[in-house]
Amino acid sequence: MVNPQKNLSREALEKYGKFSYDAIVKQVTNGAGAMPSYKRLGDEKIANVAAYVLQQASRGW
């Protein structure tokens, strides 16, 4: 089940201290709360995910 209050908007990422490349990489790599770890993606894909999330959040996702 998706929690609609947990989203990837810039405001939400800033609220939870996740609006940085390093914070997103850490979240994707290690997981937290209900989000599982995605280490299996490997460093390059995790870097791409972090860059994409920051780019989209900056555009008003």
HTML snippet that shows the backbone in 3Dmol.js (N, CA, C, O; Angstrom):
<script src="https://3Dmol.org/build/3Dmol-min.js"></script>
<div id="view" style="width:600px;height:400px;position:relative"></div>
<script>
const pdb = `
ATOM      1  N   MET A   1       0.839  -1.178   0.000  1.00  0.00           N
ATOM      2  CA  MET A   1       0.000   0.000   0.000  1.00  0.00           C
ATOM      3  C   MET A   1       0.886   1.243   0.000  1.00  0.00           C
ATOM      4  O   MET A   1       1.859   1.313   0.750  1.00  0.00           O
ATOM      5  N   VAL A   2       0.559   2.196  -0.817  1.00  0.00           N
ATOM      6  CA  VAL A   2       1.312   3.440  -0.923  1.00  0.00           C
ATOM      7  C   VAL A   2       0.702   4.472   0.020  1.00  0.00           C
ATOM      8  O   VAL A   2      -0.514   4.665   0.039  1.00  0.00           O
ATOM      9  N   ASN A   3       1.542   5.120   0.787  1.00  0.00           N
ATOM     10  CA  ASN A   3       1.092   6.181   1.674  1.00  0.00           C
ATOM     11  C   ASN A   3       1.103   7.481   0.876  1.00  0.00           C
ATOM     12  O   ASN A   3       2.179   7.948   0.505  1.00  0.00           O
ATOM     13  N   PRO A   4      -0.058   8.086   0.598  1.00  0.00           N
ATOM     14  CA  PRO A   4      -0.097   9.291  -0.227  1.00  0.00           C
ATOM     15  C   PRO A   4       0.622  10.481   0.403  1.00  0.00           C
ATOM     16  O   PRO A   4       0.973  11.426  -0.303  1.00  0.00           O
ATOM     17  N   GLN A   5       0.844  10.454   1.695  1.00  0.00           N
ATOM     18  CA  GLN A   5       1.544  11.552   2.353  1.00  0.00           C
ATOM     19  C   GLN A   5       3.051  11.452   2.174  1.00  0.00           C
ATOM     20  O   GLN A   5       3.767  12.419   2.432  1.00  0.00           O
ATOM     21  N   LYS A   6       3.536  10.315   1.743  1.00  0.00           N
ATOM     22  CA  LYS A   6       4.968  10.132   1.504  1.00  0.00           C
ATOM     23  C   LYS A   6       5.192  10.190   0.005  1.00  0.00           C
ATOM     24  O   LYS A   6       4.918   9.228  -0.713  1.00  0.00           O
ATOM     25  N   ASN A   7       5.685  11.305  -0.452  1.00  0.00           N
ATOM     26  CA  ASN A   7       5.882  11.473  -1.885  1.00  0.00           C
ATOM     27  C   ASN A   7       7.274  12.026  -2.153  1.00  0.00           C
ATOM     28  O   ASN A   7       8.057  12.241  -1.228  1.00  0.00           O
ATOM     29  N   LEU A   8       7.566  12.248  -3.399  1.00  0.00           N
ATOM     30  CA  LEU A   8       8.899  12.684  -3.791  1.00  0.00           C
ATOM     31  C   LEU A   8       8.935  14.154  -4.204  1.00  0.00           C
ATOM     32  O   LEU A   8       9.780  14.559  -5.002  1.00  0.00           O
ATOM     33  N   SER A   9       8.025  14.940  -3.663  1.00  0.00           N
ATOM     34  CA  SER A   9       8.074  16.370  -3.936  1.00  0.00           C
ATOM     35  C   SER A   9       9.279  16.977  -3.221  1.00  0.00           C
ATOM     36  O   SER A   9       9.781  16.417  -2.246  1.00  0.00           O
ATOM     37  N   ARG A  10       9.725  18.099  -3.702  1.00  0.00           N
ATOM     38  CA  ARG A  10      10.860  18.775  -3.065  1.00  0.00           C
ATOM     39  C   ARG A  10      10.554  19.074  -1.597  1.00  0.00           C
ATOM     40  O   ARG A  10      11.400  18.883  -0.724  1.00  0.00           O
ATOM     41  N   GLU A  11       9.352  19.537  -1.344  1.00  0.00           N
ATOM     42  CA  GLU A  11       8.958  19.873   0.017  1.00  0.00           C
ATOM     43  C   GLU A  11       9.039  18.660   0.942  1.00  0.00           C
ATOM     44  O   GLU A  11       9.531  18.761   2.066  1.00  0.00           O
ATOM     45  N   ALA A  12       8.556  17.520   0.465  1.00  0.00           N
ATOM     46  CA  ALA A  12       8.599  16.301   1.283  1.00  0.00           C
ATOM     47  C   ALA A  12      10.039  15.847   1.506  1.00  0.00           C
ATOM     48  O   ALA A  12      10.408  15.471   2.618  1.00  0.00           O
ATOM     49  N   LEU A  13      10.845  15.881   0.459  1.00  0.00           N
ATOM     50  CA  LEU A  13      12.240  15.475   0.593  1.00  0.00           C
ATOM     51  C   LEU A  13      12.976  16.388   1.568  1.00  0.00           C
ATOM     52  O   LEU A  13      13.766  15.915   2.385  1.00  0.00           O
ATOM     53  N   GLU A  14      12.721  17.690   1.487  1.00  0.00           N
ATOM     54  CA  GLU A  14      13.363  18.627   2.415  1.00  0.00           C
ATOM     55  C   GLU A  14      12.892  18.394   3.847  1.00  0.00           C
ATOM     56  O   GLU A  14      13.687  18.435   4.786  1.00  0.00           O
ATOM     57  N   LYS A  15      11.596  18.150   4.006  1.00  0.00           N
ATOM     58  CA  LYS A  15      11.026  17.926   5.337  1.00  0.00           C
ATOM     59  C   LYS A  15      11.715  16.761   6.045  1.00  0.00           C
ATOM     60  O   LYS A  15      11.955  16.818   7.251  1.00  0.00           O
ATOM     61  N   TYR A  16      12.028  15.724   5.310  1.00  0.00           N
ATOM     62  CA  TYR A  16      12.627  14.527   5.900  1.00  0.00           C
ATOM     63  C   TYR A  16      14.146  14.464   5.724  1.00  0.00           C
ATOM     64  O   TYR A  16      14.752  13.418   5.960  1.00  0.00           O
ATOM     65  N   GLY A  17      14.761  15.566   5.315  1.00  0.00           N
ATOM     66  CA  GLY A  17      16.208  15.608   5.172  1.00  0.00           C
ATOM     67  C   GLY A  17      16.739  14.728   4.059  1.00  0.00           C
ATOM     68  O   GLY A  17      17.842  14.191   4.160  1.00  0.00           O
ATOM     69  N   LYS A  18      15.964  14.579   3.002  1.00  0.00           N
ATOM     70  CA  LYS A  18      16.344  13.697   1.894  1.00  0.00           C
ATOM     71  C   LYS A  18      16.565  14.437   0.586  1.00  0.00           C
ATOM     72  O   LYS A  18      16.682  13.805  -0.464  1.00  0.00           O
ATOM     73  N   PHE A  19      16.627  15.776   0.626  1.00  0.00           N
ATOM     74  CA  PHE A  19      16.796  16.518  -0.620  1.00  0.00           C
ATOM     75  C   PHE A  19      18.269  16.774  -0.893  1.00  0.00           C
ATOM     76  O   PHE A  19      18.720  17.918  -0.957  1.00  0.00           O
ATOM     77  N   SER A  20      19.003  15.687  -1.051  1.00  0.00           N
ATOM     78  CA  SER A  20      20.398  15.765  -1.479  1.00  0.00           C
ATOM     79  C   SER A  20      20.738  14.448  -2.160  1.00  0.00           C
ATOM     80  O   SER A  20      20.137  13.409  -1.884  1.00  0.00           O
ATOM     81  N   TYR A  21      21.700  14.516  -3.039  1.00  0.00           N
ATOM     82  CA  TYR A  21      22.134  13.316  -3.756  1.00  0.00           C
ATOM     83  C   TYR A  21      22.562  12.231  -2.768  1.00  0.00           C
ATOM     84  O   TYR A  21      22.136  11.082  -2.884  1.00  0.00           O
ATOM     85  N   ASP A  22      23.399  12.591  -1.804  1.00  0.00           N
ATOM     86  CA  ASP A  22      23.914  11.604  -0.847  1.00  0.00           C
ATOM     87  C   ASP A  22      22.808  10.972  -0.010  1.00  0.00           C
ATOM     88  O   ASP A  22      22.836   9.770   0.251  1.00  0.00           O
ATOM     89  N   ALA A  23      21.836  11.778   0.412  1.00  0.00           N
ATOM     90  CA  ALA A  23      20.737  11.252   1.224  1.00  0.00           C
ATOM     91  C   ALA A  23      19.883  10.270   0.428  1.00  0.00           C
ATOM     92  O   ALA A  23      19.443   9.252   0.963  1.00  0.00           O
ATOM     93  N   ILE A  24      19.651  10.571  -0.841  1.00  0.00           N
ATOM     94  CA  ILE A  24      18.847   9.670  -1.677  1.00  0.00           C
ATOM     95  C   ILE A  24      19.614   8.383  -1.958  1.00  0.00           C
ATOM     96  O   ILE A  24      19.036   7.297  -1.918  1.00  0.00           O
ATOM     97  N   VAL A  25      20.895   8.494  -2.238  1.00  0.00           N
ATOM     98  CA  VAL A  25      21.718   7.296  -2.458  1.00  0.00           C
ATOM     99  C   VAL A  25      21.676   6.411  -1.212  1.00  0.00           C
ATOM    100  O   VAL A  25      21.514   5.196  -1.320  1.00  0.00           O
ATOM    101  N   LYS A  26      21.817   7.002  -0.057  1.00  0.00           N
ATOM    102  CA  LYS A  26      21.778   6.232   1.198  1.00  0.00           C
ATOM    103  C   LYS A  26      20.427   5.541   1.378  1.00  0.00           C
ATOM    104  O   LYS A  26      20.374   4.373   1.764  1.00  0.00           O
ATOM    105  N   GLN A  27      19.337   6.258   1.102  1.00  0.00           N
ATOM    106  CA  GLN A  27      17.986   5.701   1.243  1.00  0.00           C
ATOM    107  C   GLN A  27      17.783   4.522   0.290  1.00  0.00           C
ATOM    108  O   GLN A  27      17.279   3.474   0.693  1.00  0.00           O
ATOM    109  N   VAL A  28      18.172   4.693  -0.956  1.00  0.00           N
ATOM    110  CA  VAL A  28      17.980   3.629  -1.941  1.00  0.00           C
ATOM    111  C   VAL A  28      18.877   2.436  -1.619  1.00  0.00           C
ATOM    112  O   VAL A  28      18.451   1.288  -1.747  1.00  0.00           O
ATOM    113  N   THR A  29      20.100   2.698  -1.206  1.00  0.00           N
ATOM    114  CA  THR A  29      21.053   1.635  -0.914  1.00  0.00           C
ATOM    115  C   THR A  29      20.668   0.831   0.322  1.00  0.00           C
ATOM    116  O   THR A  29      20.732  -0.398   0.317  1.00  0.00           O
ATOM    117  N   ASN A  30      20.270   1.530   1.377  1.00  0.00           N
ATOM    118  CA  ASN A  30      20.038   0.868   2.661  1.00  0.00           C
ATOM    119  C   ASN A  30      18.578   0.642   3.010  1.00  0.00           C
ATOM    120  O   ASN A  30      18.265  -0.167   3.884  1.00  0.00           O
ATOM    121  N   GLY A  31      17.680   1.354   2.331  1.00  0.00           N
ATOM    122  CA  GLY A  31      16.279   1.276   2.695  1.00  0.00           C
ATOM    123  C   GLY A  31      16.058   1.974   4.030  1.00  0.00           C
ATOM    124  O   GLY A  31      17.013   2.378   4.694  1.00  0.00           O
ATOM    125  N   ALA A  32      14.807   2.112   4.414  1.00  0.00           N
ATOM    126  CA  ALA A  32      14.442   2.688   5.708  1.00  0.00           C
ATOM    127  C   ALA A  32      12.935   2.595   5.850  1.00  0.00           C
ATOM    128  O   ALA A  32      12.199   2.730   4.873  1.00  0.00           O
ATOM    129  N   GLY A  33      12.489   2.367   7.053  1.00  0.00           N
ATOM    130  CA  GLY A  33      11.050   2.243   7.260  1.00  0.00           C
ATOM    131  C   GLY A  33      10.479   1.123   6.406  1.00  0.00           C
ATOM    132  O   GLY A  33      10.972  -0.004   6.423  1.00  0.00           O
ATOM    133  N   ALA A  34       9.437   1.450   5.662  1.00  0.00           N
ATOM    134  CA  ALA A  34       8.790   0.452   4.806  1.00  0.00           C
ATOM    135  C   ALA A  34       9.532   0.228   3.490  1.00  0.00           C
ATOM    136  O   ALA A  34       9.235  -0.723   2.767  1.00  0.00           O
ATOM    137  N   MET A  35      10.496   1.095   3.173  1.00  0.00           N
ATOM    138  CA  MET A  35      11.229   0.948   1.908  1.00  0.00           C
ATOM    139  C   MET A  35      12.368  -0.046   2.065  1.00  0.00           C
ATOM    140  O   MET A  35      13.222   0.117   2.936  1.00  0.00           O
ATOM    141  N   PRO A  36      12.385  -1.067   1.233  1.00  0.00           N
ATOM    142  CA  PRO A  36      13.483  -2.040   1.312  1.00  0.00           C
ATOM    143  C   PRO A  36      14.766  -1.495   0.694  1.00  0.00           C
ATOM    144  O   PRO A  36      14.752  -0.473   0.009  1.00  0.00           O
ATOM    145  N   SER A  37      15.843  -2.170   0.939  1.00  0.00           N
ATOM    146  CA  SER A  37      17.131  -1.846   0.333  1.00  0.00           C
ATOM    147  C   SER A  37      17.117  -2.254  -1.140  1.00  0.00           C
ATOM    148  O   SER A  37      16.541  -3.276  -1.513  1.00  0.00           O
ATOM    149  N   TYR A  38      17.753  -1.443  -1.953  1.00  0.00           N
ATOM    150  CA  TYR A  38      17.888  -1.774  -3.368  1.00  0.00           C
ATOM    151  C   TYR A  38      19.351  -1.865  -3.765  1.00  0.00           C
ATOM    152  O   TYR A  38      19.723  -1.461  -4.867  1.00  0.00           O
ATOM    153  N   LYS A  39      20.186  -2.393  -2.873  1.00  0.00           N
ATOM    154  CA  LYS A  39      21.614  -2.576  -3.149  1.00  0.00           C
ATOM    155  C   LYS A  39      21.844  -3.351  -4.437  1.00  0.00           C
ATOM    156  O   LYS A  39      22.821  -3.118  -5.149  1.00  0.00           O
ATOM    157  N   ARG A  40      20.948  -4.259  -4.723  1.00  0.00           N
ATOM    158  CA  ARG A  40      21.105  -5.129  -5.891  1.00  0.00           C
ATOM    159  C   ARG A  40      21.137  -4.354  -7.209  1.00  0.00           C
ATOM    160  O   ARG A  40      21.555  -4.891  -8.235  1.00  0.00           O
ATOM    161  N   LEU A  41      20.696  -3.091  -7.184  1.00  0.00           N
ATOM    162  CA  LEU A  41      20.756  -2.284  -8.404  1.00  0.00           C
ATOM    163  C   LEU A  41      22.188  -1.958  -8.799  1.00  0.00           C
ATOM    164  O   LEU A  41      22.482  -1.775  -9.980  1.00  0.00           O
ATOM    165  N   GLY A  42      23.068  -1.886  -7.828  1.00  0.00           N
ATOM    166  CA  GLY A  42      24.456  -1.524  -8.106  1.00  0.00           C
ATOM    167  C   GLY A  42      24.646  -0.017  -8.069  1.00  0.00           C
ATOM    168  O   GLY A  42      23.687   0.750  -8.160  1.00  0.00           O
ATOM    169  N   ASP A  43      25.886   0.387  -7.935  1.00  0.00           N
ATOM    170  CA  ASP A  43      26.217   1.797  -7.737  1.00  0.00           C
ATOM    171  C   ASP A  43      25.759   2.704  -8.879  1.00  0.00           C
ATOM    172  O   ASP A  43      25.225   3.786  -8.634  1.00  0.00           O
ATOM    173  N   GLU A  44      25.960   2.279 -10.102  1.00  0.00           N
ATOM    174  CA  GLU A  44      25.609   3.135 -11.242  1.00  0.00           C
ATOM    175  C   GLU A  44      24.106   3.390 -11.319  1.00  0.00           C
ATOM    176  O   GLU A  44      23.682   4.529 -11.516  1.00  0.00           O
ATOM    177  N   LYS A  45      23.303   2.351 -11.168  1.00  0.00           N
ATOM    178  CA  LYS A  45      21.851   2.530 -11.249  1.00  0.00           C
ATOM    179  C   LYS A  45      21.323   3.318 -10.052  1.00  0.00           C
ATOM    180  O   LYS A  45      20.398   4.119 -10.195  1.00  0.00           O
ATOM    181  N   ILE A  46      21.897   3.099  -8.891  1.00  0.00           N
ATOM    182  CA  ILE A  46      21.482   3.867  -7.712  1.00  0.00           C
ATOM    183  C   ILE A  46      21.810   5.350  -7.926  1.00  0.00           C
ATOM    184  O   ILE A  46      21.009   6.219  -7.580  1.00  0.00           O
ATOM    185  N   ALA A  47      22.968   5.634  -8.485  1.00  0.00           N
ATOM    186  CA  ALA A  47      23.341   7.018  -8.798  1.00  0.00           C
ATOM    187  C   ALA A  47      22.347   7.629  -9.781  1.00  0.00           C
ATOM    188  O   ALA A  47      21.969   8.792  -9.640  1.00  0.00           O
ATOM    189  N   ASN A  48      21.925   6.857 -10.768  1.00  0.00           N
ATOM    190  CA  ASN A  48      20.948   7.343 -11.746  1.00  0.00           C
ATOM    191  C   ASN A  48      19.599   7.622 -11.092  1.00  0.00           C
ATOM    192  O   ASN A  48      18.950   8.618 -11.411  1.00  0.00           O
ATOM    193  N   VAL A  49      19.176   6.762 -10.190  1.00  0.00           N
ATOM    194  CA  VAL A  49      17.916   6.969  -9.464  1.00  0.00           C
ATOM    195  C   VAL A  49      17.989   8.260  -8.654  1.00  0.00           C
ATOM    196  O   VAL A  49      17.061   9.068  -8.690  1.00  0.00           O
ATOM    197  N   ALA A  50      19.082   8.456  -7.928  1.00  0.00           N
ATOM    198  CA  ALA A  50      19.236   9.656  -7.102  1.00  0.00           C
ATOM    199  C   ALA A  50      19.201  10.913  -7.960  1.00  0.00           C
ATOM    200  O   ALA A  50      18.526  11.883  -7.614  1.00  0.00           O
ATOM    201  N   ALA A  51      19.911  10.902  -9.059  1.00  0.00           N
ATOM    202  CA  ALA A  51      19.926  12.066  -9.954  1.00  0.00           C
ATOM    203  C   ALA A  51      18.535  12.341 -10.517  1.00  0.00           C
ATOM    204  O   ALA A  51      18.112  13.494 -10.603  1.00  0.00           O
ATOM    205  N   TYR A  52      17.833  11.289 -10.896  1.00  0.00           N
ATOM    206  CA  TYR A  52      16.481  11.436 -11.450  1.00  0.00           C
ATOM    207  C   TYR A  52      15.517  12.004 -10.415  1.00  0.00           C
ATOM    208  O   TYR A  52      14.746  12.915 -10.716  1.00  0.00           O
ATOM    209  N   VAL A  53      15.555  11.474  -9.208  1.00  0.00           N
ATOM    210  CA  VAL A  53      14.660  11.954  -8.154  1.00  0.00           C
ATOM    211  C   VAL A  53      14.917  13.436  -7.885  1.00  0.00           C
ATOM    212  O   VAL A  53      13.969  14.217  -7.803  1.00  0.00           O
ATOM    213  N   LEU A  54      16.169  13.829  -7.747  1.00  0.00           N
ATOM    214  CA  LEU A  54      16.487  15.247  -7.510  1.00  0.00           C
ATOM    215  C   LEU A  54      16.028  16.127  -8.667  1.00  0.00           C
ATOM    216  O   LEU A  54      15.477  17.207  -8.451  1.00  0.00           O
ATOM    217  N   GLN A  55      16.252  15.670  -9.879  1.00  0.00           N
ATOM    218  CA  GLN A  55      15.851  16.445 -11.052  1.00  0.00           C
ATOM    219  C   GLN A  55      14.329  16.635 -11.082  1.00  0.00           C
ATOM    220  O   GLN A  55      13.836  17.743 -11.297  1.00  0.00           O
ATOM    221  N   GLN A  56      13.612  15.564 -10.867  1.00  0.00           N
ATOM    222  CA  GLN A  56      12.148  15.650 -10.925  1.00  0.00           C
ATOM    223  C   GLN A  56      11.591  16.465  -9.766  1.00  0.00           C
ATOM    224  O   GLN A  56      10.657  17.245  -9.954  1.00  0.00           O
ATOM    225  N   ALA A  57      12.147  16.299  -8.578  1.00  0.00           N
ATOM    226  CA  ALA A  57      11.676  17.063  -7.425  1.00  0.00           C
ATOM    227  C   ALA A  57      11.918  18.552  -7.640  1.00  0.00           C
ATOM    228  O   ALA A  57      11.101  19.382  -7.241  1.00  0.00           O
ATOM    229  N   SER A  58      13.029  18.884  -8.263  1.00  0.00           N
ATOM    230  CA  SER A  58      13.359  20.288  -8.533  1.00  0.00           C
ATOM    231  C   SER A  58      12.411  20.910  -9.567  1.00  0.00           C
ATOM    232  O   SER A  58      12.234  22.127  -9.604  1.00  0.00           O
ATOM    233  N   ARG A  59      11.821  20.080 -10.385  1.00  0.00           N
ATOM    234  CA  ARG A  59      10.885  20.543 -11.431  1.00  0.00           C
ATOM    235  C   ARG A  59       9.434  20.564 -10.953  1.00  0.00           C
ATOM    236  O   ARG A  59       8.532  20.900 -11.720  1.00  0.00           O
ATOM    237  N   GLY A  60       9.210  20.209  -9.700  1.00  0.00           N
ATOM    238  CA  GLY A  60       7.841  20.245  -9.188  1.00  0.00           C
ATOM    239  C   GLY A  60       7.086  18.938  -9.319  1.00  0.00           C
ATOM    240  O   GLY A  60       5.864  18.940  -9.464  1.00  0.00           O
ATOM    241  N   TRP A  61       7.781  17.850  -9.273  1.00  0.00           N
ATOM    242  CA  TRP A  61       7.229  16.511  -9.395  1.00  0.00           C
ATOM    243  C   TRP A  61       5.915  16.388  -8.690  1.00  0.00           C
ATOM    244  O   TRP A  61       5.309  15.316  -8.695  1.00  0.00           O
TER     245      TRP A  61
END
`;
const viewer = $3Dmol.createViewer("view");
viewer.addModel(pdb, "pdb");
viewer.setStyle({}, {cartoon: {color: "spectrum"}});
viewer.zoomTo();
viewer.render();
</script>
